[in-house]
């Protein structure tokens, strides 16, 4: 732990120097970040609130025209999965009605994307579960009270989050909880300690998503909080190793797989690209990405990140991979019935893994998914 602390302090010092360079007048690429630089939201994700009970410095929310009750009820119909977000969706008094309607009209899963504060009230949590909400994407920015409260700008929010997670655990909803840990300059130096905290204090929570902060919404005013990938990788790799040892299922969002090739199967891109067939905006491939052995499971580098830090890190990581390129498998190709069945099976396996119901997506499954043969690149 002393080594972790020293590494973290060194990373923070390096971060300040990198930040000054990145935000200088000579910063690489155009630093004007626009809405189109960001990922489009899935049609399964429905904003049901425009207000929030926190004021997170990293919030990527942006103004959207509020939907009417009729529009929300219409949008949830016929979807296999529905994600309610905001703002803070628990502030919408019709949340339970929307969730029941989604279930009654075919939804297999209803997910609440939440800061979790209202779930600190056990009765509210019971009503969520009774309405059919079975998955909770729970914002958990830090396992340190002072950092968590400061990032959300609500004193006492850390204690409320822990009480909410305890409620979910006592009510048997722990397997449906995914902690969302958004990486910023305020918390990335502590990342390697998070798995130990989860194993000790939150043993029922077995799913974690580590996500790099986006430069959108309020975060545009606080772009200085976005750390560089080079700064993140040592602590991120250590965190992923410890998650494996602790049996915590973890995925990483916003970090290209070439930066952490030993953990490429933990990058969310491969699941989005080959299993669900999702396409996203706000990403692009670099010339250096041509022939990359991991490209079959990569969606590219975030455009907003490139406009702040440039492409040198990704170019260097790609060069270090070396190896023989594997064929890129575009979704446009018509899959065989066997391939369709395998994708469905792997998609189910991945969903179970992320929910903590199954060990991990195996290396052999990953190779099949990426169209690779032989050993995974290291």
C-alpha positions, -999 to +999 in steps of 0.1 A: +000+000+000+029+023+007+041+017-029+006+024-042+006+057-023+040+067-037+030+057-072-002+077-068+016+108-056+041+106-085+012+101-110-005+132-096+027+153-100+031+141-135-006+148-142-002+185-134+027+188-158+008+170-185-023+190-179-004+223-183+009+211-216-024+197-228-043+229-222-016+253-235-022+273-267+000+247-284-021+217-274-023+190-300-053+190-324-083+213-322-095+217-286-129+229-294-151+201-282-186+198-296-216+176-288-210+155-319-177+145-304-196+123-279-212+089-281-249+088-290-270+073-263-287+040-269-324+041-279-329+018-249-318+047-226-346+071-217-341+103-198-370+107-174-356+136-153-339+169-160-331+177-123-306+162-099-300+161-061-262+164-066-240+187-085-212+165-096-181+182-110-177+154-136-213+154-147-216+148-185-253+155-185-266+182-209-299+199-215-325+178-233-361+187-239-382+169-212-403+140-224-440+138-217-455+109-198-470+096-231-437+098-249-419+079-221-446+051-220-444+048-257-407+045-258-404+017-233-429-005-251-414-036-269-378-031-257-360-061-242-340-038-220-348-003-207-324+021-190-339+050-170-315+080-164-316+117-161-307+140-144-315+118-115-343+094-125-354+087-089-367+123-087-394+115-112-426+107-092-438+084-121-406+062-120-425+031-107-453+035-132-428+036-161-409+006-148-441-015-144-452-004-179-419-015-194-421-049-177-457-054-188-447-047-224-418-071-228-388-057-210-366-085-196-345-060-176-352-025-163-321-006-152-319+025-131-288+048-138-286+066-105-265+084-079-283+062-054-291+088-027-328+081-026-321+044-023-308+051+012-345+050+021-353+013+024-390+018+016-381+035-017-357+007-026-384-019-020-408+000-043-381+001-070-378-037-068-415-042-066-420-022-098-396-045-117-363-025-116-338-053-113-305-036-123-289-005-108-260+014-124-249+031-092-225+061-094-197+055-069-169+081-075-147+072-046-143+049-016-130+078+004-157+099+021-140+133+017-134+127-021-168+113-027-186+142-010-164+168-028-169+153-062-207+153-058-207+186-040-232+172-014-218+167+021-229+134+036-235+118+002-209+090+008-228+078+039-260+078+020-245+058-008-232+032+016-266+030+033-283+026-002-259-002-011-266-019+022-303-017+015-299-033-019-278-060-004-302-068+024-331-070-001-312-094-023-305-070-051-267-071-049-262-092-080-280-066-101-258-037-089-230-023-110-208+003-094-199+030-119-165+045-110-159+076-131-122+084-133-111+120-128-080+138-116-096+137-081-098+100-077-075+081-102-046+079-078-068+058-054-080+034-081-058+004-071-074+005-036-110+002-047-112-036-051-100-041-015-126-017-003-154-035-022-143-069-010-142-057+026-171-033+028-194-042-001-190-080-005-224-083-022-214-060-050-195-080-076-197-058-107-177-027-114-175-004-144-145+019-146-152+048-169-130+077-181-146+111-176-161+127-207-158+164-216-195+170-219-221+189-199-207+204-166-175+185-173-167+209-201-162+236-175-139+212-156-119+196-184-088+200-162-102+170-143-097+146-172-065+126-166-044+113-194-043+076-203-006+074-196-012+085-160-041+061-156-026+029-169-004+018-140-031+021-114-058+008-137-037-024-145-031-029-107-069-024-101-078-049-127-054-075-114-069-071-079-104-073-092-095-107-108-081-119-074-112-107-055-136-122-080-150-088-090-163-086-125-150-054-141-154-036-174-135-005-186-151+022-207-133+049-225-098+033-226-086+017-259-076-020-254-041-013-268-033+006-236-041-024-214-036-054-238-033-079-209-068-069-199-083-064-234-112-087-226-122-062-199-127-033-224-164-027-230-158-021-267-156-057-277-190-065-262-206-035-278-191-041-312-195-078-317-222-090-293-248-062-293-238-047-326-239-012-311-223+016-331-212+049-314-203+083-325-176+104-309-149+078-316-124+075-344-095+052-355-061+067-361-038+057-391-017+038-365-047+016-358-045-001-392-038-038-388-040-037-350-046-072-336-072-058-312-092-038-338-119-064-341-130-056-306-123-018-305-145+011-313-117+036-316-104+065-295-127+091-280-126+123-301-130+146-271-100+129-255-079+134-286-087+171-287-072+175-252-042+152-252-035+142-288-028+108-302+008+101-291-001+077-263-022+055-286+004+056-314+030+044-289+008+017-275-001+004-310+035+002-319+043-018-288+017-044-297+034-055-328+024-090-340+006-102-370-027-083-378-059-103-376-087-098-400-112-071-391-147-085-389-172-058-398-208-061-386-220-055-422-211-091-431-240-114-430-233-138-401-240-176-405-267-191-383-239-207-362-222-173-358-255-157-348-260-185-322-225-181-308-229-143-306-262-148-286-246-173-263-216-150-257-238-120-252-257-139-225-225-151-210-212-115-209-244-102-193-242-129-167-206-120-160-213-083-156-242-091-133-219-113-112-238-145-120-210-162-140-172-163-137-157-144-167-159-143-204-132-169-212-102-162-233-113-188-259-147-170-262-129-137-266-107-151-293-138-163-312-155-130-307-125-111-321-119-135-349-085-144-335-065-176-333-037-186-310-027-167-279-041-133-270-015-105-275+004-096-244 
